[in-house]
Amino acid sequence: MSGTLKIGVLGSGSGSNMQSIQDAIEAGSLDARIVSVVSDVPDAGILRRAERHGLDAAYLDPAPFKTKLDGEAEARTIAHLERRGVEVVVLAGFMRIVKPGLLARFPDRVLNIHPALLPAFTGIAAWRQALDYGAKVAGCTVHFVDAGTDTGPIILQRAVPVLEDDTPESLHARIQAQEHEAYPEALRLMAAGRLRVEGRRVRILP
Ligand code: GRF
């Protein structure tokens, strides 16, 4: 990879992380271009946000599975991303498990953001899990995606305090504010060729 990093974003929700990446690009602090935004939810906010920025945005029917992207749907998604020259796939609130086909096509090139300090609190609504558990520190993790769920090599993490009067919503908002800095930062490192995966560890080159 050389030159401006071509990013494809997969998301199912509001798209605030995609927005933070696009904002960094537009501000000139990230040498990248979002060349494709794909959602498995037809009316997802991420598609509307993408269109507002003039980005290529598409709904891809994820049938037949409810929780994963497999078979036909995965093949269509790969072809869609390839046609747009995607080099790095960014999962931003994508509520499906991606399967080995996509990972094999983009080796060490699929990133995810998770709203917890992994390996604690994998899976759904991780901020609520942290609150219910009584954790005093929460946060977010940007990581490479591997065949497991929220298990890939960690690129960077940002911590936030859990406050006495936190609700799931207030804690999630504090974590999301960090996500919106962490994802562009991870992509800046990626775009600069400064990430090297060595087994479980991601080395950040000077
Ligand atoms: C974020 O909290 C992210 O950590 C999780 O899903 C949420 C997506 O939010 N994986 P948005 O669609 O980027 O606003």
Residues whose N, C-alpha, C, O or C-beta is under 5 A from the ligand:
A	BS01	GRF	G13 S14 G15 S16 N17 M18 A92 G93 I113 H114 P115
